[in-house]
Amino acid sequence: MSFPRRPGLPSPWLMISPMLAVVIAVAGFPILLTIGLAFTNARLTGGLASAHWVGLDNFGYALTDPDFLAAAGHTVHFTILSVGFEALFGVLVALLLNQDFRGRTLCRELLVLPWALPTIVNAIMWRLVYQPDFGVLNAVLTQGGVMAEYRSWLGAPDDAMNAVIVADVWKNYPLVTLIVLAALQGASRDLYEAARLDGAKAWARFRTVTWPVIMPPLLVALVLRTIEALKVFDIVYVMTRGGPASATKTMSFFVYEESFRFMRVGSGASYALIVVLVSMVFVTLYVRILRQEGSA
């Protein structure tokens, strides 16, 4: 839908041109440069002058590299569990905070604290919690009789990724809670009263009234969190450095190592584009679900 422009007013494109120029300079040029480097064997120290065209060789190597495929598996594992538990806890806590009880306002304010923490601070805090010699988690579990001896949570390949997931869920589920809670606050009370008069139990009211209300904003939250989870790097770098034995190495961490540790920015750019393509697949699925919900 277009609106007529009043005489004498500048064009809308002219008004937003400064913003577009900034976006193109900040985001557009790096994206185009990354796409161009992905088809070369450029190195960080050699510059563009020493880069040679290799076509799709970087992508072919990435899709057959067992280390990168393992990193992709770790990323999918992290994304599914992290986003899944964030959605679960986010909905449950939002339903709780939507009830009337003493101290509800304080609980809502405290909810924001984990999400407000910088990711680096959150990672350092949880690394201290998991510390094998004096960590809080080991102290609580051993003194409570759950474990007989202290355990190195971040030093065991089978436990390290799940430990990182717990830290990520603790920080980011409040975002899902706030989005769902905002949707619940806008829900019509008449629908709940009508459902109660019809004899609907709690689960039936949730399925027929609450779920249709929170589903669209919940999917938006899942889109945001999925994109963040697929490109996770900072919390992994601080807590485990991709270890032990590469058990927590994700695709973004692999891109970092390839580009800045091994200085192969050409292949690193191709790995980065693969991460973008995987993210686009997940986002496309979410968008299709949103459209189906909107047309239902």
ZADREN-525562 format. One line per 10 residues: for each residue x, y, z of N, C-alpha, C. Coordinates in nm, 2 decimals, padded with zeros to 4 digits. Atoms other than C-alpha are relative to their C-alpha. Last residue first. Layout:
REM ZADREN-525562
X:Y:Z:X:Y:Z:X:Y:Z; ...
REM end
This chain:
REM ZADREN-525562
00.10:00.09:-00.06:-00.54:-02.05:01.03:-00.12:00.06:00.06; 00.10:00.03:00.09:-00.37:-01.80:00.80:-00.11:-00.10:00.05; 00.08:-00.12:00.03:-00.16:-01.65:01.07:-00.12:-00.02:-00.09; 00.08:-00.04:-00.12:-00.06:-01.99:01.21:-00.08:00.13:-00.03; 00.11:00.10:-00.01:00.04:-02.11:00.86:-00.09:00.04:00.12; 00.10:-00.02:00.10:00.24:-01.79:00.81:-00.12:-00.09:00.01; 00.07:-00.12:-00.04:00.42:-01.83:01.14:-00.11:00.03:-00.10; 00.09:00.03:-00.11:00.50:-02.19:01.06:-00.08:00.12:00.04; 00.11:00.07:00.06:00.64:-02.08:00.72:-00.10:-00.04:00.11; 00.09:-00.10:00.08:00.85:-01.81:00.89:-00.12:-00.08:-00.06
00.08:-00.07:-00.09:00.99:-02.07:01.14:-00.10:00.10:-00.07; 00.09:00.09:-00.07:01.10:-02.30:00.87:-00.09:00.07:00.09; 00.10:00.03:00.10:01.26:-02.02:00.68:-00.11:-00.09:00.05; 00.08:-00.12:00.00:01.45:-01.91:00.99:-00.12:-00.02:-00.10; 00.08:00.00:-00.12:01.59:-02.26:01.03:-00.10:00.12:00.00; 00.09:00.12:00.01:01.70:-02.28:00.67:-00.09:00.00:00.12; 00.11:-00.04:00.09:01.85:-01.92:00.69:-00.10:-00.12:-00.01; 00.09:-00.09:-00.07:02.06:-02.02:00.99:-00.12:00.04:-00.08; 00.08:00.08:-00.10:02.20:-02.31:00.80:-00.09:00.08:00.08; 00.10:00.08:00.07:02.29:-02.08:00.51:-00.08:-00.09:00.09
00.11:-00.09:00.04:02.46:-01.83:00.74:-00.11:-00.08:-00.07; 00.07:-00.03:-00.12:02.67:-02.10:00.90:-00.12:00.09:-00.03; 00.07:00.12:-00.03:02.77:-02.22:00.55:-00.09:00.02:00.13; 00.11:00.00:00.09:02.87:-01.86:00.47:-00.09:-00.13:00.03; 00.10:-00.10:-00.06:03.09:-01.86:00.78:-00.12:00.01:-00.09; 00.07:00.06:-00.12:03.26:-02.18:00.67:-00.10:00.09:00.05; 00.09:00.10:00.05:03.33:-02.03:00.33:-00.07:-00.07:00.11; 00.11:-00.07:00.06:03.48:-01.72:00.49:-00.11:-00.10:-00.05; 00.08:-00.05:-00.11:03.71:-01.94:00.70:-00.13:00.07:-00.04; 00.08:00.12:-00.04:03.82:-02.12:00.38:-00.08:00.04:00.12
00.08:00.05:00.12:03.94:-01.79:00.24:-00.10:-00.11:00.04; 00.12:-00.08:00.00:04.05:-01.64:00.58:-00.09:-00.04:-00.12; 00.05:00.04:00.13:04.31:-01.92:00.63:-00.14:00.07:-00.02; -00.02:-00.11:00.10:04.50:-01.75:00.91:-00.05:-00.03:-00.14; -00.07:00.06:00.12:04.53:-02.08:01.11:00.02:00.10:-00.11; -00.11:00.09:-00.06:04.44:-01.91:01.44:00.09:-00.06:-00.11; -00.10:-00.08:-00.08:04.25:-01.61:01.29:00.11:-00.08:00.07; -00.03:-00.13:00.05:04.04:-01.75:01.01:00.11:00.07:00.07; -00.04:00.01:00.13:04.02:-02.12:01.07:00.05:00.13:-00.05; -00.13:00.07:00.01:04.01:-02.09:01.44:00.05:00.00:-00.14
-00.10:-00.08:-00.07:03.73:-01.83:01.43:00.14:-00.06:-00.01; -00.03:-00.11:00.09:03.53:-02.02:01.17:00.11:00.09:00.06; -00.08:00.05:00.11:03.56:-02.33:01.39:00.04:00.11:-00.10; -00.13:00.02:-00.06:03.43:-02.14:01.69:00.10:-00.05:-00.11; -00.06:-00.13:-00.01:03.14:-02.03:01.47:00.14:00.00:00.06; -00.04:-00.05:00.14:03.07:-02.39:01.37:00.06:00.14:00.01; 00.11:-00.02:00.09:03.08:-02.51:01.73:00.05:00.05:-00.13; -00.04:-00.08:00.11:03.37:-02.67:01.93:-00.13:00.01:-00.09; 00.09:-00.12:00.00:03.22:-02.80:02.26:00.03:00.09:-00.12; 00.14:00.05:-00.03:03.36:-03.16:02.24:-00.10:00.12:00.00
00.09:-00.06:00.10:03.68:-03.04:02.07:-00.14:-00.03:00.02; -00.01:00.09:00.12:03.89:-03.28:02.29:-00.10:00.05:-00.11; -00.12:00.09:00.01:03.78:-03.08:02.60:-00.01:-00.09:-00.13; -00.04:00.13:-00.05:03.74:-02.83:02.45:-00.11:-00.06:00.09; 00.03:00.11:00.09:03.61:-02.55:02.24:00.03:-00.13:00.04; -00.09:-00.01:00.11:03.78:-02.28:02.45:-00.02:-00.11:-00.11; -00.07:00.12:00.03:03.58:-02.42:02.74:00.11:00.01:-00.11; 00.02:00.11:-00.09:03.40:-02.14:02.93:00.09:-00.12:-00.03; -00.04:-00.03:-00.14:03.52:-01.82:02.77:-00.01:-00.12:00.09; -00.14:-00.04:-00.01:03.52:-01.94:02.41:00.04:00.02:00.14
-00.09:00.12:00.02:03.20:-02.14:02.44:00.14:00.04:00.02; 00.02:00.07:-00.13:03.01:-01.83:02.59:00.09:-00.13:-00.01; -00.06:-00.07:-00.12:03.15:-01.61:02.31:-00.01:-00.09:00.13; -00.14:00.00:00.00:03.08:-01.84:02.01:00.06:00.05:00.14; -00.05:-00.01:-00.14:02.72:-01.92:01.94:00.15:-00.01:-00.01; -00.13:-00.07:00.02:02.63:-01.87:01.57:00.07:00.02:00.14; -00.07:00.06:00.11:02.35:-02.13:01.57:00.14:00.07:-00.02; -00.06:00.13:-00.04:02.24:-02.03:01.91:00.08:-00.06:-00.11; -00.11:-00.02:-00.09:02.19:-01.66:01.82:00.07:-00.13:00.04; -00.10:-00.07:00.07:01.98:-01.75:01.51:00.12:00.02:00.09
-00.06:00.10:00.09:01.78:-02.00:01.71:00.12:00.06:-00.08; -00.09:00.08:-00.08:01.72:-01.74:01.99:00.07:-00.11:-00.09; -00.12:-00.08:-00.06:01.58:-01.48:01.76:00.10:-00.09:00.07; -00.08:-00.04:00.12:01.36:-01.73:01.56:00.12:00.07:00.05; -00.08:00.12:00.04:01.24:-01.89:01.89:00.09:00.03:-00.12; -00.10:00.02:-00.09:01.13:-01.55:02.02:00.09:-00.12:-00.04; -00.09:-00.11:00.03:00.93:-01.49:01.70:00.12:-00.01:00.10; -00.08:00.03:00.12:00.78:-01.83:01.74:00.10:00.11:-00.03; -00.10:00.10:-00.04:00.68:-01.75:02.10:00.08:-00.04:-00.12; -00.12:-00.06:-00.06:00.52:-01.43:01.97:00.10:-00.10:00.05
-00.07:-00.08:00.09:00.30:-01.63:01.73:00.12:00.08:00.07; -00.07:00.07:00.11:00.21:-01.91:01.97:00.08:00.09:-00.09; -00.15:-00.01:-00.02:00.13:-01.71:02.28:00.08:-00.06:-00.11; -00.04:-00.14:-00.03:-00.24:-01.63:02.20:00.15:00.01:00.00; 00.01:-00.09:00.12:-00.32:-01.96:02.03:00.05:00.14:00.02; -00.09:00.04:00.10:-00.17:-02.15:02.33:-00.01:00.09:-00.13; -00.14:-00.05:-00.03:-00.36:-01.96:02.60:00.09:-00.03:-00.12; 00.00:-00.15:-00.02:-00.72:-02.01:02.48:00.14:00.05:00.00; 00.10:-00.07:00.09:-00.78:-02.36:02.34:00.01:00.15:00.01; 00.00:00.05:00.14:-00.48:-02.56:02.47:-00.08:00.09:-00.09
-00.13:-00.03:00.05:-00.43:-02.36:02.80:00.00:-00.04:-00.15; -00.01:-00.14:00.02:-00.80:-02.37:02.87:00.13:00.04:-00.06; 00.09:-00.04:00.12:-00.82:-02.74:02.80:00.01:00.15:-00.02; -00.07:00.04:00.13:-00.52:-02.80:03.03:-00.08:00.04:-00.12; -00.12:-00.09:00.02:-00.68:-02.60:03.32:00.07:-00.03:-00.13; -00.10:00.01:-00.10:-01.02:-02.77:03.28:00.12:00.09:-00.03; -00.13:00.04:00.04:-01.30:-02.65:03.06:00.10:00.00:00.11; -00.05:00.12:-00.08:-01.65:-02.65:03.22:00.14:-00.04:-00.05; 00.02:00.12:00.08:-01.81:-02.42:02.96:00.05:-00.13:00.07; 00.14:00.03:00.00:-01.83:-02.15:03.22:-00.04:-00.12:-00.08
00.04:00.05:-00.14:-01.46:-02.18:03.27:-00.15:-00.03:00.01; -00.05:00.14:-00.01:-01.40:-02.14:02.89:-00.03:-00.06:00.14; 00.09:00.08:00.08:-01.62:-01.83:02.88:00.04:-00.15:00.01; 00.13:00.01:-00.07:-01.43:-01.68:03.17:-00.10:-00.09:-00.08; -00.02:00.09:-00.11:-01.10:-01.75:03.00:-00.13:-00.02:00.08; -00.02:00.14:00.06:-01.22:-01.60:02.67:00.02:-00.10:00.11; 00.14:00.05:00.03:-01.36:-01.29:02.86:00.01:-00.14:-00.06; 00.05:00.07:-00.11:-01.01:-01.23:03.01:-00.14:-00.06:-00.03; 00.13:-00.04:-00.05:-00.88:-01.13:02.67:-00.05:-00.09:00.11; 00.10:00.10:00.03:-00.51:-01.19:02.62:-00.13:00.05:00.07
00.09:-00.05:00.10:-00.29:-00.88:02.62:-00.12:-00.09:-00.03; 00.06:-00.12:-00.06:-00.11:-00.96:02.94:-00.10:00.05:-00.09; 00.10:00.04:-00.09:-00.05:-01.31:02.80:-00.07:00.12:00.06; 00.12:00.05:00.07:00.13:-01.17:02.50:-00.11:-00.04:00.09; 00.06:-00.12:00.06:00.36:-00.96:02.72:-00.12:-00.05:-00.08; 00.07:-00.07:-00.10:00.43:-01.27:02.93:-00.07:00.12:-00.06; 00.12:00.07:-00.02:00.53:-01.46:02.62:-00.09:00.07:00.10; 00.08:-00.01:00.12:00.78:-01.20:02.52:-00.13:-00.07:00.02; 00.06:-00.14:00.01:00.91:-01.15:02.88:-00.08:00.01:-00.13; 00.10:-00.03:-00.10:00.95:-01.53:02.93:-00.06:00.14:-00.02
00.12:00.07:00.05:01.13:-01.58:02.60:-00.11:00.02:00.10; 00.05:-00.07:00.12:01.38:-01.32:02.70:-00.12:-00.06:-00.05; 00.09:-00.12:-00.04:01.40:-01.46:03.06:-00.05:00.07:-00.13; 00.15:00.03:-00.01:01.51:-01.80:02.90:-00.08:00.12:00.04; 00.09:-00.04:00.11:01.84:-01.64:02.78:-00.15:-00.04:00.02; -00.01:-00.14:00.04:02.08:-01.64:03.08:-00.11:00.04:-00.09; 00.02:-00.08:-00.12:01.99:-01.97:03.25:00.00:00.15:-00.04; 00.14:00.00:-00.03:01.96:-02.14:02.91:-00.03:00.09:00.12; 00.07:-00.08:00.10:02.31:-02.04:02.81:-00.15:00.01:00.03; -00.03:-00.14:-00.02:02.46:-02.16:03.14:-00.07:00.09:-00.10
00.07:-00.05:-00.13:02.27:-02.49:03.12:00.03:00.15:00.02; 00.15:-00.02:00.03:02.38:-02.53:02.75:-00.07:00.05:00.13; 00.01:-00.13:00.07:02.75:-02.48:02.85:-00.15:00.03:-00.03; -00.03:-00.11:-00.10:02.72:-02.76:03.11:-00.01:00.14:-00.06; 00.12:-00.02:-00.07:02.55:-02.98:02.84:00.02:00.10:00.11; 00.10:-00.07:00.08:02.85:-02.92:02.62:-00.13:00.02:00.07; -00.03:-00.14:00.02:03.10:-03.01:02.89:-00.11:00.08:-00.08; 00.07:-00.10:-00.08:02.94:-03.32:03.02:00.02:00.14:-00.04; 00.14:00.03:00.00:03.04:-03.60:02.78:-00.09:00.10:00.07; 00.07:-00.02:00.13:03.37:-03.45:02.69:-00.15:-00.02:00.00
00.04:00.13:00.05:03.47:-03.42:03.07:-00.08:00.02:-00.14; -00.11:00.08:00.05:03.68:-03.13:03.16:-00.04:-00.13:-00.05; -00.05:-00.06:00.13:03.40:-02.87:03.19:00.11:-00.08:-00.05; 00.11:-00.01:00.10:03.22:-03.07:03.46:00.04:00.04:-00.14; -00.04:-00.10:00.09:03.53:-03.18:03.65:-00.10:00.01:-00.11; 00.00:00.04:00.14:03.38:-03.38:03.93:00.04:00.12:-00.08; 00.01:-00.12:00.09:03.42:-03.36:04.31:00.02:-00.05:-00.14; -00.12:-00.08:00.02:03.36:-03.68:04.50:-00.02:00.11:-00.10; -00.10:00.04:-00.11:03.08:-03.90:04.65:00.13:00.08:-00.01; -00.13:00.06:00.05:02.80:-03.74:04.46:00.09:-00.03:00.11
00.03:00.04:00.14:02.43:-03.68:04.55:00.12:-00.06:-00.06; 00.00:00.15:00.01:02.51:-03.68:04.93:-00.04:-00.05:-00.14; 00.14:00.05:00.00:02.40:-03.32:04.98:-00.01:-00.15:-00.02; 00.05:-00.02:-00.13:02.76:-03.22:05.07:-00.15:-00.05:00.02; -00.07:00.09:-00.09:02.88:-03.37:04.75:-00.05:00.01:00.14; 00.03:00.14:00.03:02.62:-03.21:04.53:00.07:-00.10:00.09; 00.14:00.03:-00.03:02.63:-02.87:04.69:-00.03:-00.14:-00.02; 00.02:-00.01:-00.14:03.01:-02.85:04.69:-00.14:-00.04:00.04; -00.06:00.11:-00.07:03.04:-02.97:04.34:-00.02:00.00:00.15; 00.07:00.12:00.04:02.80:-02.71:04.21:00.05:-00.13:00.07
00.12:00.01:-00.08:02.96:-02.43:04.41:-00.08:-00.13:-00.03; 00.12:-00.04:00.06:03.30:-02.48:04.26:-00.12:-00.02:00.08; 00.08:-00.07:-00.10:03.60:-02.52:04.48:-00.13:00.06:-00.06; -00.06:00.00:-00.13:03.82:-02.78:04.31:-00.08:00.07:00.11; 00.00:00.14:-00.06:03.63:-02.88:03.99:00.05:00.00:00.14; -00.14:00.02:-00.03:03.51:-02.52:03.89:00.02:-00.13:00.08; -00.04:00.13:00.04:03.16:-02.56:03.76:00.14:-00.04:00.04; 00.09:00.10:-00.06:03.03:-02.26:03.95:00.04:-00.14:-00.03; -00.03:00.00:-00.14:03.34:-02.06:03.85:-00.09:-00.10:00.08; -00.13:00.07:-00.01:03.29:-02.14:03.49:00.04:-00.02:00.14
00.02:00.15:00.01:02.93:-02.04:03.54:00.12:-00.08:00.00; 00.07:00.04:-00.12:03.03:-01.69:03.66:-00.03:-00.15:00.00; -00.10:00.01:-00.11:03.29:-01.65:03.38:-00.07:-00.05:00.13; -00.08:00.12:00.02:03.02:-01.74:03.12:00.11:-00.01:00.11; 00.07:00.13:-00.02:02.77:-01.50:03.26:00.08:-00.12:-00.01; 00.02:00.01:-00.15:03.02:-01.22:03.27:-00.07:-00.12:00.04; -00.13:00.04:-00.06:03.11:-01.29:02.91:00.00:-00.01:00.15; -00.03:00.14:00.02:02.75:-01.30:02.80:00.13:-00.04:00.06; -00.08:00.03:00.12:02.68:-00.96:02.96:00.04:-00.14:-00.01; -00.14:00.02:-00.01:02.42:-00.98:03.23:00.07:-00.01:-00.13
-00.07:-00.13:00.01:02.08:-00.82:03.15:00.15:-00.02:00.01; 00.00:-00.05:00.14:01.93:-01.16:03.07:00.08:00.12:-00.02; -00.09:00.09:00.08:02.02:-01.30:03.41:00.02:00.05:-00.15; -00.14:00.00:-00.03:01.88:-00.99:03.58:00.09:-00.09:-00.08; -00.08:-00.07:00.10:01.55:-00.96:03.40:00.15:-00.01:00.02; -00.01:00.09:00.12:01.38:-01.22:03.61:00.09:00.06:-00.11; -00.11:00.09:-00.01:01.45:-01.02:03.92:00.02:-00.09:-00.12; -00.12:-00.09:00.01:01.22:-00.74:03.81:00.12:-00.09:00.01; -00.02:-00.04:00.14:00.94:-00.99:03.73:00.12:00.08:-00.01; -00.05:00.12:00.08:00.99:-01.16:04.07:00.02:00.04:-00.14
-00.14:00.03:-00.04:00.97:-00.82:04.25:00.05:-00.11:-00.09; -00.08:-00.10:00.06:00.64:-00.74:04.07:00.15:-00.02:00.02; -00.01:00.02:00.15:00.49:-01.07:04.16:00.09:00.10:-00.07; -00.14:00.00:00.04:00.57:-01.03:04.53:00.02:-00.02:-00.15; -00.08:-00.10:-00.07:00.23:-01.13:04.66:00.15:-00.01:-00.05; -00.05:00.04:-00.13:00.04:-01.33:04.40:00.09:00.10:00.06; 00.00:-00.10:-00.10:-00.18:-01.28:04.09:00.05:-00.06:00.13; 00.10:00.02:-00.11:-00.09:-01.51:03.81:00.02:00.11:00.10; 00.12:-00.06:00.04:00.09:-01.40:03.49:-00.11:-00.01:00.11; 00.00:-00.15:-00.03:00.42:-01.46:03.66:-00.12:00.07:-00.05
-00.01:-00.03:-00.15:00.35:-01.83:03.67:-00.01:00.14:00.03; 00.13:00.03:-00.05:00.24:-01.85:03.30:-00.01:00.02:00.15; 00.10:-00.11:00.04:00.55:-01.66:03.20:-00.14:-00.03:00.06; -00.02:-00.11:-00.09:00.77:-01.90:03.41:-00.10:00.11:-00.04; 00.04:00.03:-00.13:00.62:-02.20:03.23:00.01:00.12:00.10; 00.14:00.01:-00.01:00.65:-02.04:02.89:-00.05:-00.03:00.14; 00.05:-00.13:00.02:01.01:-01.93:02.93:-00.15:00.00:00.01; -00.01:-00.08:-00.12:01.11:-02.26:03.09:-00.06:00.14:-00.02; 00.07:00.07:-00.10:00.99:-02.46:02.79:-00.01:00.08:00.13; 00.14:-00.02:00.03:01.11:-02.21:02.53:-00.09:-00.07:00.11
00.03:-00.14:-00.02:01.45:-02.18:02.69:-00.15:00.02:-00.03; 00.02:-00.03:-00.14:01.46:-02.56:02.72:-00.03:00.15:00.03; 00.11:00.08:-00.05:01.41:-02.61:02.35:-00.03:00.03:00.15; 00.12:-00.07:00.04:01.64:-02.32:02.24:-00.13:-00.07:00.06; 00.00:-00.13:-00.06:01.93:-02.47:02.44:-00.14:00.07:-00.03; 00.02:00.01:-00.14:01.86:-02.83:02.36:-00.02:00.14:00.06; 00.12:00.06:-00.03:01.81:-02.78:01.99:-00.03:00.00:00.15; 00.12:-00.08:00.04:02.07:-02.52:01.94:-00.13:-00.07:00.04; 00.01:-00.12:-00.09:02.35:-02.69:02.14:-00.13:00.07:-00.03; 00.03:00.04:-00.13:02.30:-03.02:01.96:-00.02:00.11:00.10
00.14:00.04:00.01:02.28:-02.85:01.62:-00.04:-00.05:00.14; 00.08:-00.12:00.01:02.61:-02.67:01.70:-00.15:-00.03:00.00; 00.00:-00.06:-00.13:02.78:-02.99:01.82:-00.09:00.13:00.00; 00.08:00.08:-00.09:02.68:-03.16:01.50:-00.01:00.06:00.14; 00.14:-00.03:00.04:02.81:-02.87:01.29:-00.09:-00.08:00.09; 00.04:-00.13:-00.06:03.14:-02.89:01.49:-00.15:00.03:-00.04; 00.01:00.02:-00.14:03.16:-03.26:01.40:-00.05:00.13:00.07; 00.12:00.07:-00.02:03.10:-03.18:01.04:-00.03:-00.03:00.15; 00.10:-00.10:00.02:03.38:-02.92:01.06:-00.14:-00.07:00.02; 00.00:-00.09:-00.12:03.61:-03.18:01.21:-00.11:00.11:-00.01
00.06:00.06:-00.12:03.51:-03.45:00.96:00.00:00.09:00.12; -00.09:-00.01:-00.11:03.59:-03.22:00.66:-00.07:-00.06:00.13; -00.06:00.14:-00.02:03.38:-03.34:00.37:00.10:00.00:00.12; 00.11:00.09:-00.01:03.13:-03.04:00.36:00.06:-00.15:00.01; 00.08:-00.02:-00.13:03.41:-02.80:00.44:-00.10:-00.11:00.02; -00.09:00.05:-00.11:03.64:-02.94:00.16:-00.08:00.01:00.13; -00.01:00.15:00.01:03.36:-02.90:-00.10:00.09:-00.06:00.11; 00.13:00.06:-00.04:03.29:-02.55:00.02:00.00:-00.15:00.00; 00.02:-00.02:-00.15:03.65:-02.44:00.00:-00.12:-00.07:00.05; -00.09:00.09:-00.07:03.69:-02.60:-00.35:-00.02:00.01:00.16
00.07:00.07:-00.11:03.39:-02.42:-00.48:00.08:-00.09:00.08; 00.14:00.05:00.03:03.59:-02.18:-00.70:-00.07:-00.06:00.13; 00.01:00.15:-00.01:03.96:-02.17:-00.61:-00.14:-00.05:-00.02; 00.14:00.06:00.02:04.04:-01.81:-00.72:00.01:-00.15:00.01; 00.03:00.06:00.13:04.38:-01.69:-00.59:-00.14:-00.07:00.00; 00.11:00.10:00.01:04.46:-01.46:-00.31:-00.02:-00.05:-00.14; -00.05:00.14:00.01:04.81:-01.30:-00.29:-00.11:-00.11:-00.01; -00.09:00.01:00.11:04.69:-00.95:-00.36:00.05:-00.14:-00.02; 00.08:00.04:00.12:04.40:-00.98:-00.12:00.09:-00.02:-00.12; 00.08:-00.11:00.06:04.63:-00.98:00.18:-00.07:-00.05:-00.13
-00.04:-00.03:00.14:04.90:-01.23:00.25:-00.07:00.11:-00.06; -00.13:-00.08:00.01:04.89:-01.23:00.63:00.03:00.03:-00.14; 00.01:-00.12:-00.07:04.52:-01.33:00.67:00.12:00.09:-00.01; -00.05:00.02:-00.13:04.53:-01.59:00.39:00.01:00.14:00.07; -00.07:-00.11:-00.07:04.33:-01.59:00.08:00.04:-00.04:00.14; -00.09:00.06:-00.10:04.26:-01.93:-00.09:00.07:00.11:00.08; -00.15:-00.01:00.02:03.97:-01.79:-00.28:00.07:-00.07:00.10; -00.03:00.07:00.12:03.59:-01.85:-00.33:00.15:00.01:-00.03; 00.03:00.14:-00.01:03.50:-01.76:00.02:00.04:-00.09:-00.12; -00.11:00.08:-00.06:03.69:-01.44:00.00:-00.03:-00.15:00.00
-00.11:00.01:00.09:03.43:-01.29:-00.24:00.11:-00.08:00.05; 00.04:00.08:00.11:03.14:-01.38:-00.02:00.11:-00.02:-00.10; 00.00:00.14:-00.04:03.32:-01.24:00.28:-00.04:-00.09:-00.11; -00.14:00.05:-00.01:03.39:-00.92:00.10:00.01:-00.14:00.04; -00.05:00.02:00.13:03.03:-00.88:00.00:00.14:-00.05:00.00; 00.06:00.12:00.05:02.92:-00.93:00.36:00.05:-00.03:-00.14; -00.06:00.12:-00.06:03.18:-00.69:00.49:-00.07:-00.13:-00.06; -00.13:00.02:00.05:03.06:-00.42:00.24:00.07:-00.13:00.06; 00.00:00.05:00.14:02.69:-00.46:00.32:00.14:-00.03:-00.06; 00.04:00.14:00.02:02.71:-00.45:00.69:00.02:-00.05:-00.14
-00.03:00.08:-00.12:02.88:-00.13:00.81:-00.02:-00.15:-00.03; -00.14:-00.01:-00.03:02.90:00.07:00.48:00.04:-00.10:00.11; -00.08:00.05:00.11:02.57:-00.05:00.35:00.15:00.00:00.04; 00.02:00.14:00.01:02.40:00.01:00.68:00.08:-00.07:-00.10; -00.07:00.06:-00.11:02.55:00.35:00.72:-00.01:-00.15:00.00; -00.15:-00.01:00.02:02.45:00.45:00.37:00.08:-00.06:00.11; -00.04:00.10:00.09:02.10:00.32:00.43:00.15:00.00:-00.03; 00.00:00.13:-00.06:02.07:00.53:00.74:00.04:-00.11:-00.09; -00.11:00.01:-00.09:02.18:00.84:00.56:00.01:-00.13:00.07; -00.13:00.03:00.07:01.94:00.76:00.27:00.12:00.00:00.09
-00.07:00.11:-00.06:01.64:00.74:00.50:00.13:-00.03:-00.07; -00.01:-00.02:-00.15:01.51:01.09:00.43:00.07:-00.12:00.06; -00.10:-00.11:-00.04:01.60:01.08:00.06:00.01:00.01:00.15; -00.13:00.06:00.02:01.41:00.75:00.02:00.11:00.10:00.03; -00.04:00.09:-00.12:01.11:00.91:00.18:00.13:-00.07:-00.02; 00.03:00.14:00.02:01.12:01.18:-00.09:00.03:-00.08:00.12; -00.11:00.07:00.06:01.13:01.54:00.04:-00.05:-00.15:-00.02; -00.07:00.09:-00.09:00.80:01.72:00.12:00.11:-00.08:-00.08; -00.10:-00.07:-00.08:00.70:02.01:-00.10:00.08:-00.08:00.10; -00.10:-00.08:00.08:00.39:01.85:-00.24:00.09:00.08:00.10
00.05:-00.14:00.01:00.24:01.59:-00.01:00.10:00.08:-00.07; -00.09:-00.09:-00.07:00.34:01.23:-00.09:-00.05:00.15:-00.02; -00.04:-00.12:00.08:00.05:01.00:-00.17:00.09:00.09:00.08; 00.07:-00.12:-00.04:00.05:00.68:00.04:00.05:00.12:-00.09; -00.08:-00.12:00.01:00.14:00.34:-00.10:-00.08:00.12:00.04; 00.09:-00.12:00.00:00.00:00.00:00.00:00.09:00.12:00.00
REM end
